[in-house]
């Protein structure tokens, strides 16, 4: 059966007009705010922006078509289920009676009405390499590598702390001089003091403001928080973030822990997951914020990603929980360099495959070639052979078509990254009814997951492995060299990922339509 499906996919791909673009499509003018807010939905040929042709798909292919609701599991830091642009698309467990303190559906998770939280009240966590180093030295290569990586990361963060403290001092000097808690670029330009300290502080903040634009002080505070979180929690060997959870993370048989609170205003933890959920499913055409990729989905939040590295146990159980509660697509925007219990995650991936569930993972944000460097989660044990046929790994694109279109932070790999999708300056929901631009392969992954959900919604007879192959084969080929990583190294785009393509929803839906028609004519396929 599988070989027939493969042959059919190959045959179908020949019936779809291949879209191969060239550098002449590069957009010369800067994107307008309207274009930027939805660039991932735009069309390369029409708009000269390397989007996924989502708007074109809705306009030309999906009008009047019926769709089936698809549940998308979002394994992340939590999701603001009360956000005005998300609350209508949040999954509800109809087998559970809210607030009665009883496990009505007898799945082991009490009152899991809108998903499950495997982290309980915990939020901050160590990096995996720190957790490894807190154990006795076993003499292994992995332990030695972790120790070396720790020294590099710690020294880097100490340097970053010096930098951020310098910037924060300049910011404080400017605020005190202007007698303003919040100030603008124009306020900075208007400073005329001859005091050396004030002049230097002005120039420091002016350079940042001119580069970052409006909201530059928010960016500074975010940077400060990131650096201090690394030193206080992620790299701090004295910190134990798991104590609050109460389980044994080394015991996969202990499956019932955490709680049903997938979002809480008392925890600053759901920013990331809410943004990911919005990319997939924020309500389309409601004149509120941005538009989601898929129009008939439910988001199933599973909280398993802390401020630090996720535990393999949490991820494995989160995948199984999403599968068991009906998800047909799962998005995983997380990753790390070490995975002591990776077998648990591999088993969960295979379980999802057995239940016909497609998993979409972010490739990671280290600007490295993951064909040769470590990166988890992965769907391979040897970086050559896939353990299952239901996993897509997604790299991130910038919005300027041309040699710099691969986001400089994005991981790449001809064998271990499947395809690229928009991941720079993506506009979507964040907690407390807000919207924001964010970037990362964390944003590219839900863009691709949204397309997968769209296919599964309009063509529900297609299997997960077929949807994966359709997305890869129907993408837009990029026939020139691109810059990868932050070293300005160039390589053919065809070598940055398995497919050598970028996701194209329009082409994917056309291919899906053709494939379904051919299957109906010849059921043996």
Backbone torsions as a table, in degrees:
resi	resn	phi	psi	omega
1	UNK	NA	-44.1	-176.3
2	UNK	-63.0	-40.5	-179.2
3	UNK	-66.9	-33.7	175.5
4	UNK	-64.9	-41.1	178.3
5	UNK	-63.3	-39.9	179.3
6	UNK	-64.3	-45.0	179.9
7	UNK	-63.2	-38.3	179.0
8	UNK	-64.8	-43.4	177.9
9	UNK	-60.0	-42.8	179.4
10	UNK	-63.5	-40.2	179.5
11	UNK	-66.1	-43.2	179.9
12	UNK	-62.6	-40.4	-177.3
13	UNK	-60.8	-28.1	179.1
14	UNK	-74.0	-21.3	-178.6
15	UNK	-86.3	-11.9	178.8
16	UNK	-95.7	130.3	178.9
17	UNK	-63.2	115.8	-178.4
18	UNK	-65.7	134.9	177.8
19	UNK	-104.1	108.7	176.1
20	UNK	-121.5	119.7	-175.7
21	UNK	-102.7	167.1	176.9
22	UNK	-129.7	177.6	-173.6
23	UNK	-67.5	-14.5	-179.6
24	UNK	-64.9	-15.4	-179.8
25	UNK	-83.1	-2.1	-178.2
26	UNK	-57.0	130.2	180.0
27	UNK	-75.9	126.8	-176.7
28	UNK	-82.7	-41.6	-177.0
29	UNK	-85.5	152.2	175.9
30	UNK	-62.2	152.9	178.1
31	UNK	-68.5	139.9	172.2
32	UNK	-73.0	165.6	178.8
33	UNK	-60.2	-39.5	179.4
34	UNK	-63.9	-42.3	178.3
35	UNK	-66.1	-41.3	-177.6
36	UNK	-64.0	-39.0	-177.2
37	UNK	-66.5	-20.9	-179.0
38	UNK	-136.1	29.0	-174.0
39	UNK	-62.8	-29.2	179.7
40	UNK	-67.2	-15.9	179.8
41	UNK	-92.4	-10.2	-172.4
42	UNK	-83.9	175.0	-171.6
43	UNK	-115.1	133.0	-176.5
44	UNK	-60.7	-48.2	-177.3
45	UNK	-65.9	-40.0	-176.6
46	UNK	-80.9	-42.1	-170.2
47	UNK	-108.5	-5.8	-176.5
48	UNK	59.1	31.0	179.3
49	UNK	-128.7	130.5	-174.0
50	UNK	-77.3	57.3	175.4
51	UNK	-82.3	-170.3	-173.2
52	UNK	-105.0	13.1	177.4
53	UNK	57.3	37.4	-179.1
54	UNK	-71.2	-47.2	179.6
55	UNK	-59.4	-40.9	178.7
56	UNK	-62.5	-38.9	179.2
57	UNK	-63.8	-44.7	179.1
58	UNK	-65.5	-40.3	-176.0
59	UNK	-72.7	-42.4	-170.2
60	UNK	-102.8	-19.6	-174.1
61	UNK	-118.8	-33.0	-167.7
62	UNK	-103.9	-6.6	-179.6
63	UNK	-59.3	125.9	176.6
64	UNK	80.5	-4.8	180.0
65	UNK	-82.0	145.2	176.8
66	UNK	-85.3	149.5	179.2
67	UNK	-134.0	161.6	177.8
68	UNK	-110.4	137.5	-179.6
69	UNK	-65.3	134.7	180.0
70	UNK	-119.7	132.9	175.6
71	UNK	-88.8	128.5	178.3
72	UNK	-114.3	116.3	176.2
73	UNK	-78.4	129.0	176.9
74	UNK	-113.1	99.0	177.6
75	UNK	-87.1	110.0	-169.7
76	UNK	-160.9	-152.5	-175.3
77	UNK	-89.0	0.7	-173.9
78	UNK	120.4	160.3	-179.1
79	UNK	-134.5	133.0	175.7
80	UNK	-72.2	94.3	-174.9
81	UNK	-74.1	-6.1	179.0
82	UNK	-103.0	2.8	179.1
83	UNK	-61.1	135.5	-175.7
84	UNK	-58.7	-27.3	-177.7
85	UNK	-97.3	5.8	-179.4
86	UNK	-129.1	-26.2	-168.8
87	UNK	-60.2	-26.5	179.6
88	UNK	-78.6	-9.4	-177.5
89	UNK	-117.9	15.3	178.8
90	UNK	-84.9	133.2	179.7
91	UNK	-62.8	140.1	174.2
92	UNK	-124.3	129.2	178.1
93	UNK	-79.3	101.9	-175.6
94	UNK	-72.0	-11.0	179.0
95	UNK	-89.1	-3.8	-175.9
96	UNK	-113.3	137.6	175.7
97	UNK	-95.3	118.3	-173.2
98	UNK	-62.4	132.6	168.7
99	UNK	75.6	8.2	-177.7
100	UNK	-91.5	-1.4	177.6
101	UNK	68.3	17.9	-178.2
102	UNK	-119.9	141.4	175.7
103	UNK	-82.9	79.5	-172.4
104	UNK	-61.4	-39.5	-177.6
105	UNK	-89.8	1.4	174.6
106	UNK	54.6	39.3	175.2
107	UNK	-98.3	2.3	178.7
108	UNK	97.2	-11.3	-175.6
109	UNK	-113.4	109.6	-172.8
110	UNK	-75.0	128.7	176.5
111	UNK	57.2	37.4	177.3
112	UNK	-80.9	69.7	-173.8
113	UNK	-74.4	-38.4	-178.9
114	UNK	-125.3	32.2	179.7
115	UNK	115.6	-166.2	-176.9
116	UNK	-140.4	152.7	-177.9
117	UNK	-119.1	100.6	-178.0
118	UNK	-78.1	-2.6	-179.3
119	UNK	-101.6	-6.4	-177.6
120	UNK	55.8	-131.3	-179.9
121	UNK	-89.3	0.7	-179.6
122	UNK	-77.0	150.5	176.7
123	UNK	-138.9	-56.5	-178.2
124	UNK	-79.4	145.6	-176.8
125	UNK	-147.6	159.7	170.3
126	UNK	-70.8	160.1	162.7
127	UNK	-70.2	155.0	-179.1
128	UNK	-59.3	-37.8	-178.7
129	UNK	-64.7	-31.7	177.1
130	UNK	-69.7	-41.3	176.8
131	UNK	-61.1	-36.0	177.4
132	UNK	-66.1	-41.4	-176.7
133	UNK	-73.7	-17.1	177.7
134	UNK	-77.1	-9.6	175.8
135	UNK	-95.2	162.3	178.5
136	UNK	-59.5	145.3	178.0
137	UNK	-64.1	117.1	-179.3
138	UNK	-95.7	4.1	177.7
139	UNK	77.2	3.1	-176.3
140	UNK	-77.3	160.2	176.1
141	UNK	-63.3	-35.0	-179.5
142	UNK	-64.0	-41.2	179.6
143	UNK	-65.1	-43.3	179.7
144	UNK	-63.1	-42.5	179.3
145	UNK	-64.0	-40.7	179.1
146	UNK	-63.2	-41.4	179.4
147	UNK	-63.2	-42.6	179.2
148	UNK	-66.5	-41.5	178.7
149	UNK	-64.6	-38.6	179.0
150	UNK	-59.3	-46.7	-179.2
151	UNK	-60.2	-42.6	179.5
152	UNK	-63.5	-47.8	-176.9
153	UNK	-67.0	-40.8	-178.0
154	UNK	-66.3	-43.3	178.6
155	UNK	-64.0	-39.8	178.5
156	UNK	-62.6	-43.6	-179.1
157	UNK	-67.9	-34.5	176.8
158	UNK	-64.4	-38.9	175.4
159	UNK	-66.0	-41.3	178.8
160	UNK	-64.9	-35.2	177.3
161	UNK	-63.9	-41.2	176.7
162	UNK	-59.9	-43.3	-179.8
163	UNK	-65.3	-46.1	-176.7
164	UNK	-69.0	-34.7	176.5
165	UNK	-64.9	-37.0	176.9
166	UNK	-63.8	-44.4	179.7
167	UNK	-65.6	-43.5	-179.4
168	UNK	-64.7	-33.0	176.5
169	UNK	-67.2	-41.1	177.2
170	UNK	-63.6	-41.8	178.3
171	UNK	-61.6	-43.5	179.0
172	UNK	-63.4	-40.6	178.9
173	UNK	-62.4	-41.6	179.9
174	UNK	-66.4	-43.7	-179.6
175	UNK	-62.3	-41.4	179.8
176	UNK	-67.5	-39.9	179.7
177	UNK	-65.7	-44.4	-178.8
178	UNK	-79.6	-14.3	-174.2
179	UNK	56.8	42.4	179.9
180	UNK	-135.5	134.2	175.7
181	UNK	-75.0	-35.7	177.1
182	UNK	-120.5	131.3	-179.5
183	UNK	-135.7	163.4	-174.2
184	UNK	-112.6	174.4	175.3
185	UNK	-60.6	-39.5	179.5
186	UNK	-65.5	-37.6	175.7
187	UNK	-59.7	-42.7	179.2
188	UNK	-62.3	-46.2	-178.7
189	UNK	-63.1	-27.0	-176.9
190	UNK	-83.1	-5.2	179.7
191	UNK	-71.3	125.3	-176.8
192	UNK	-120.5	8.8	-176.8
193	UNK	-60.3	141.4	176.5
194	UNK	-93.3	-1.5	176.9
195	UNK	-63.7	127.1	-174.0
196	UNK	-58.9	-43.1	-178.8
197	UNK	-63.1	-43.3	-179.7
198	UNK	-68.5	-41.6	-179.7
199	UNK	-62.2	-45.9	179.7
200	UNK	-63.3	-41.3	179.1
201	UNK	-64.4	-40.5	177.4
202	UNK	-58.4	-47.4	-175.3
203	UNK	-66.7	-37.5	176.8
204	UNK	-61.6	-50.5	-176.6
205	UNK	-71.2	-31.3	178.4
206	UNK	-64.5	-42.1	-179.6
207	UNK	-64.5	-37.1	178.8
208	UNK	-70.8	-44.8	-177.2
209	UNK	-64.4	-40.2	-178.8
210	UNK	-68.8	-30.6	179.6
211	UNK	-80.2	-44.0	-172.6
212	UNK	-87.1	-25.7	-179.3
213	UNK	79.7	-163.1	-177.7
214	UNK	-58.3	138.6	-177.7
215	UNK	85.9	17.5	-176.3
216	UNK	-62.3	-32.3	-179.5
217	UNK	-71.8	-31.5	173.5
218	UNK	-64.0	-40.2	178.8
219	UNK	-63.2	-39.6	178.8
220	UNK	-63.6	-46.1	-179.7
221	UNK	-64.7	-36.8	176.5
222	UNK	-63.3	-41.9	179.5
223	UNK	-63.8	-43.5	178.1
224	UNK	-59.3	-46.4	-178.7
225	UNK	-62.0	-40.6	179.8
226	UNK	-61.7	-47.1	-178.4
227	UNK	-64.9	-47.0	-177.9
228	UNK	-68.2	-34.2	176.0
229	UNK	-63.7	-39.6	178.2
230	UNK	-59.7	-46.5	-176.6
231	UNK	-74.9	-37.9	-175.7
232	UNK	-80.9	-30.5	-173.6
233	UNK	-124.1	-60.1	-170.9
234	UNK	-61.9	-40.8	-176.4
235	UNK	-106.7	4.1	-175.4
236	UNK	-88.0	109.8	-177.0
237	UNK	-68.6	-16.2	-179.8
238	UNK	-87.3	-10.7	-175.3
239	UNK	-89.4	136.8	177.3
240	UNK	-124.9	98.8	-178.7
241	UNK	-79.6	-15.8	-174.3
242	UNK	-84.1	-14.3	-175.8
243	UNK	-54.6	-38.5	-177.0
244	UNK	-70.6	-23.6	-177.5
245	UNK	-75.3	-44.4	172.6
246	UNK	91.8	-2.1	179.1
247	UNK	-96.5	179.7	172.0
248	UNK	-104.1	106.1	-176.4
249	UNK	-68.0	-7.2	177.4
250	UNK	-91.8	-2.3	-175.3
251	UNK	-118.3	102.3	-177.4
252	UNK	-72.4	-17.1	179.7
253	UNK	-77.0	-18.8	175.6
254	UNK	-85.0	91.1	-168.3
255	UNK	-100.4	-18.4	-173.5
256	UNK	-103.2	101.2	177.9
257	UNK	-157.4	172.6	-176.5
258	UNK	87.6	-156.1	178.9
259	UNK	-155.0	-176.0	-175.2
260	UNK	-95.3	9.0	-175.7
261	UNK	-89.3	91.7	-177.1
262	UNK	-81.1	-12.6	175.9
263	UNK	-150.4	136.6	176.4
264	UNK	-144.7	132.9	177.2
265	UNK	-66.9	-19.3	-179.3
266	UNK	-78.3	-12.5	179.1
267	UNK	-116.3	132.0	175.4
268	UNK	-89.8	77.2	-171.6
269	UNK	-137.5	-9.1	-169.6
270	UNK	-105.1	6.2	-179.1
271	UNK	-55.6	-52.7	-174.2
272	UNK	-64.6	-50.3	-177.4
273	UNK	-64.9	-33.5	178.3
274	UNK	-68.1	-37.6	177.8
275	UNK	-65.8	-44.1	178.3
276	UNK	-60.6	-46.3	-179.9
277	UNK	-61.8	-39.0	-179.8
278	UNK	-65.4	-39.1	178.3
279	UNK	-57.8	-40.7	-179.2
280	UNK	-74.6	-44.3	-161.0
281	UNK	-138.9	5.5	177.3
282	UNK	-55.1	141.7	-167.7
283	UNK	-60.1	131.8	-178.4
284	UNK	-81.1	144.3	170.2
285	UNK	57.6	37.5	177.4
286	UNK	-111.4	12.7	179.1
287	UNK	56.9	31.3	179.4
288	UNK	-132.4	114.5	177.9
289	UNK	60.3	-137.8	179.7
290	UNK	-98.7	-171.5	177.7
291	UNK	-117.0	140.3	173.7
292	UNK	-76.6	164.5	178.4
293	UNK	-73.9	-45.0	-174.7
294	UNK	-102.5	144.0	-172.5
295	UNK	-109.3	-1.0	179.5
296	UNK	-144.0	66.6	-178.0
297	UNK	-133.8	163.6	169.9
298	UNK	-122.8	136.6	179.0
299	UNK	-92.7	122.1	176.4
300	UNK	-103.0	103.2	-177.6
301	UNK	-78.6	131.0	173.3
302	UNK	-129.1	110.5	-175.7
303	UNK	-86.0	114.9	-178.0
304	UNK	-148.7	4.0	-174.8
305	UNK	-117.3	108.9	-177.7
306	UNK	-85.9	-178.1	170.8
307	UNK	-82.6	81.6	-171.8
308	UNK	150.2	-161.7	-179.7
309	UNK	-85.6	138.3	177.3
310	UNK	-69.4	153.7	173.4
311	UNK	-86.6	139.7	178.2
312	UNK	-58.8	-37.9	179.8
313	UNK	-60.8	-47.2	-179.5
314	UNK	-60.2	-42.9	-178.3
315	UNK	-67.1	-44.0	179.1
316	UNK	-59.8	-45.4	-179.7
317	UNK	-71.2	-33.0	178.0
318	UNK	-65.2	-41.4	176.8
319	UNK	-60.7	-47.1	-178.6
320	UNK	-64.0	-39.5	178.8
321	UNK	-62.2	-46.0	-179.8
322	UNK	-62.4	-43.2	178.8
323	UNK	-61.3	-48.0	-176.0
324	UNK	-66.4	-19.1	179.5
325	UNK	-105.0	20.3	166.7
326	UNK	98.0	3.7	178.7
327	UNK	-63.6	136.5	173.6
328	UNK	-106.6	-15.5	172.4
329	UNK	-134.6	137.9	175.6
330	UNK	-125.0	131.0	174.7
331	UNK	-104.9	133.1	177.4
332	UNK	-126.8	95.0	179.7
333	UNK	-98.5	72.7	180.0
334	UNK	-156.6	170.5	179.3
335	UNK	174.2	163.1	-178.5
336	UNK	-160.6	170.7	-176.7
337	UNK	-93.2	-17.3	-177.9
338	UNK	-127.7	142.1	-176.6
339	UNK	-146.6	83.3	-174.6
340	UNK	-60.3	-34.1	179.7
341	UNK	-114.0	45.9	-177.0
342	UNK	-60.4	-25.9	179.4
343	UNK	-60.9	-33.9	178.3
344	UNK	-63.2	-39.6	179.5
345	UNK	-70.4	-41.9	177.7
346	UNK	-59.8	-42.3	178.3
347	UNK	-61.9	-38.1	179.2
348	UNK	-68.3	-38.3	176.7
349	UNK	-61.4	-44.5	179.0
350	UNK	-65.3	-35.5	176.2
351	UNK	-62.6	-43.9	177.8
352	UNK	-62.1	-39.9	177.8
353	UNK	-61.2	-41.3	-179.0
354	UNK	-65.7	-22.3	179.6
355	UNK	-102.8	12.9	176.6
356	UNK	61.5	47.4	179.4
357	UNK	-114.7	130.3	177.7
358	UNK	-89.7	131.5	178.0
359	UNK	-112.0	131.6	179.1
360	UNK	-117.1	120.5	-178.8
361	UNK	-111.9	146.2	170.1
362	UNK	-74.9	141.0	-176.8
363	UNK	-73.9	-23.4	-179.3
364	UNK	111.5	158.6	-168.8
365	UNK	-116.7	33.2	-177.9
366	UNK	-100.9	2.8	179.7
367	UNK	60.8	33.5	-174.3
368	UNK	-121.5	163.6	177.9
369	UNK	-86.9	106.2	-175.4
370	UNK	-82.2	5.5	167.8
371	UNK	-72.5	-24.7	-176.6
372	UNK	-121.4	-18.7	-179.1
373	UNK	-112.6	153.7	-175.4
374	UNK	-69.4	143.5	175.8
375	UNK	-162.5	128.5	179.3
376	UNK	-132.7	150.0	4.8
377	UNK	-72.9	157.5	-179.7
378	UNK	-140.2	154.8	177.8
379	UNK	-105.7	29.4	-180.0
380	UNK	-147.4	148.1	176.9
381	UNK	-95.9	-23.2	-174.9
382	UNK	-124.6	10.5	-178.2
383	UNK	64.7	15.0	179.8
384	UNK	-127.0	-42.1	-172.6
385	UNK	-115.1	128.3	178.7
386	UNK	-73.1	140.6	177.5
387	UNK	-83.9	-15.6	-178.0
388	UNK	-155.5	166.4	-175.9
389	UNK	-108.9	19.8	-173.1
390	UNK	-120.3	20.0	-177.0
391	UNK	-120.7	130.4	172.4
392	UNK	-113.2	130.4	176.2
393	UNK	-113.1	128.5	-164.9
394	UNK	-117.3	127.8	170.9
395	UNK	-91.0	168.6	-172.7
396	UNK	-110.4	137.5	176.5
397	UNK	-104.1	148.0	166.3
398	UNK	-87.8	171.3	-174.6
399	UNK	-92.3	2.4	177.6
400	UNK	-102.5	110.6	-178.5
401	UNK	-69.2	130.5	-178.6
402	UNK	146.4	-163.0	-172.5
403	UNK	-66.4	-18.2	179.3
404	UNK	-102.8	21.3	-174.6
405	UNK	-74.6	-21.7	174.0
406	UNK	-79.6	123.0	179.7
407	UNK	-56.9	135.3	-173.0
408	UNK	-63.2	-21.4	179.5
409	UNK	-85.7	-14.0	-169.2
410	UNK	-72.7	133.9	168.3
411	UNK	-68.8	160.0	-178.5
412	UNK	-148.4	171.7	179.3
413	UNK	165.3	124.4	-175.5
414	UNK	-65.5	-21.0	-179.3
415	UNK	-108.8	-23.4	-169.6
416	UNK	-120.6	-2.5	167.3
417	UNK	-112.6	127.5	-172.5
418	UNK	-82.9	-42.5	-172.9
419	UNK	-165.3	164.7	179.9
420	UNK	-111.2	151.6	177.7
421	UNK	-144.9	162.2	-179.3
422	UNK	-56.3	131.7	-178.4
423	UNK	-145.2	5.0	180.0
424	UNK	-110.9	129.3	179.2
425	UNK	50.5	64.4	178.4
426	UNK	-100.2	127.9	-173.6
427	UNK	-95.4	121.3	-178.4
428	UNK	-160.6	178.3	-177.6
429	UNK	-62.6	144.0	164.7
430	UNK	-133.8	172.6	-172.6
431	UNK	-59.0	158.1	176.1
432	UNK	65.9	41.0	174.9
433	UNK	60.1	31.8	179.0
434	UNK	-111.6	168.2	177.3
435	UNK	-132.8	149.0	-177.4
436	UNK	-157.0	153.8	170.4
437	UNK	-81.8	134.0	173.3
438	UNK	-138.5	161.5	179.3
439	UNK	-138.7	156.0	179.5
440	UNK	147.0	163.0	170.6
441	UNK	-63.4	-16.9	173.0
442	UNK	-60.7	-26.6	178.5
443	UNK	-92.1	-31.5	177.6
444	UNK	-66.2	-40.7	-178.5
445	UNK	-58.7	-50.8	178.5
446	UNK	-67.8	-25.6	172.9
447	UNK	-61.3	-45.4	177.9
448	UNK	-69.4	-38.8	178.6
449	UNK	-63.4	-35.2	176.6
450	UNK	-63.0	-40.5	176.8
451	UNK	-65.7	-41.5	177.4
452	UNK	-60.1	-42.9	178.4
453	UNK	-64.5	-37.2	178.3
454	UNK	-61.4	-44.5	179.0
455	UNK	-64.4	-45.7	-177.4
456	UNK	-68.9	-25.1	179.0
457	UNK	-74.7	-44.6	-176.2
458	UNK	-89.2	-18.8	179.3
459	UNK	-133.9	67.8	-171.9
460	UNK	-66.5	-13.6	179.6
461	UNK	-76.3	-15.8	-178.8
462	UNK	-75.2	140.1	180.0
463	UNK	-83.9	164.0	-177.7
464	UNK	-58.0	-45.2	-179.6
465	UNK	-63.8	-34.7	177.6
466	UNK	-67.9	-41.7	178.9
467	UNK	-62.7	-41.4	177.0
468	UNK	-57.8	-49.7	-177.5
469	UNK	-66.8	-36.0	177.3
470	UNK	-61.8	-47.6	-179.2
471	UNK	-60.1	-41.2	-178.1
472	UNK	-72.3	-42.4	-175.4
473	UNK	-77.4	-27.0	-175.0
474	UNK	-91.3	-2.9	-176.9
475	UNK	-65.2	171.1	178.2
476	UNK	-87.7	122.0	179.7
477	UNK	-74.8	145.1	178.9
478	UNK	-116.4	108.5	-169.4
479	UNK	-95.6	36.3	179.2
480	UNK	-147.0	172.0	-179.4
481	UNK	-75.8	146.9	177.9
482	UNK	-131.7	158.0	175.1
483	UNK	-84.0	134.4	178.5
484	UNK	-124.3	150.7	179.9
485	UNK	65.1	-166.0	-179.1
486	UNK	-106.6	18.6	-178.5
487	UNK	-104.1	1.3	-178.6
488	UNK	66.1	18.3	174.8
489	UNK	-69.4	140.3	178.4
490	UNK	-111.1	147.0	173.0
491	UNK	-153.7	158.5	174.6
492	UNK	-58.3	138.1	179.1
493	UNK	-57.3	-31.5	-179.3
494	UNK	-60.0	-17.7	179.9
495	UNK	-100.7	1.0	179.2
496	UNK	-84.2	-17.1	-177.7
497	UNK	-157.9	169.1	-176.6
498	UNK	-60.4	-47.1	-174.1
499	UNK	-81.8	-26.4	-173.0
500	UNK	69.2	25.9	-172.5
501	UNK	-135.9	170.3	172.7
502	UNK	-116.9	146.1	-174.1
503	UNK	-60.0	136.0	177.5
504	UNK	-135.0	105.7	-175.6
505	UNK	-63.5	-39.8	-178.9
506	UNK	-60.3	-51.9	179.5
507	UNK	-62.6	-39.2	-178.2
508	UNK	-63.6	-42.7	-179.7
509	UNK	-69.1	-35.5	175.2
510	UNK	-63.6	-43.5	179.0
511	UNK	-64.9	-40.2	178.6
512	UNK	-61.7	-43.9	178.3
513	UNK	-59.1	-47.5	-179.7
514	UNK	-62.8	-42.0	-178.1
515	UNK	-65.2	-42.6	179.7
516	UNK	-63.6	-41.5	179.1
517	UNK	-62.8	-43.1	-180.0
518	UNK	-66.0	-37.0	179.6
519	UNK	-66.3	-38.8	178.8
520	UNK	-64.2	-35.6	179.5
521	UNK	-72.7	-31.0	-178.8
522	UNK	-134.6	83.2	-175.1
523	UNK	-56.1	-23.5	179.7
524	UNK	-63.5	-22.2	177.1
525	UNK	-80.0	NA	NA
